[in-house]
Amino acid sequence: MAKVILEFDSIEEQDAIKSALDGYKWKLAMYDLDQELRSTTKYGTSHIKRDGSHACEVEDSVAERYRNMIREILSGYELILD
């Protein structure tokens, strides 16, 4: 098993430490957002619309566009969501 060691020299690097340790939380948050958008495009539903109504064509189109945008941005950083 590989071992990774992160070293930070001072308390001033506290933000960098937190960012390094919270990377997986960012991935989970982006995955949740992607799944919410997928739910809109695939099933026409969303947890955001609590009244039980279905997504309209515009909402479906916007959700698909943002799903693609998320993947393009992540790809630019050489990150994979799935």
PEJO-V167012 format. One record per backbone hydrogen bond with DSSP energy under -0.5 kcal/mol. NH is the residue of the N-H (numbers start at 0). CO is the residue of the C=O. Records with the same first field share a line. If there is no record, write none. Layout:
# PEJO-V167012
NH = CO ; CO
This chain:
# PEJO-V167012
6 = 4
12 = 9
13 = 10
16 = 12
17 = 13
18 = 14
19 = 15
20 = 16
21 = 17
22 = 19
24 = 21
25 = 21
26 = 22
27 = 23
28 = 24
29 = 25
30 = 26
31 = 27
32 = 28
33 = 29
34 = 30
35 = 31
36 = 32
37 = 33
38 = 34
39 = 35
40 = 36
41 = 37
42 = 38
43 = 38 ; 39
44 = 38
49 = 47
51 = 48
54 = 43
59 = 55
60 = 56
61 = 57
62 = 58
63 = 59
64 = 60
65 = 61
66 = 62
67 = 63
68 = 64
69 = 65
70 = 66
71 = 67
72 = 68
73 = 69
74 = 70
75 = 71
76 = 72 ; 73
77 = 74
78 = 73
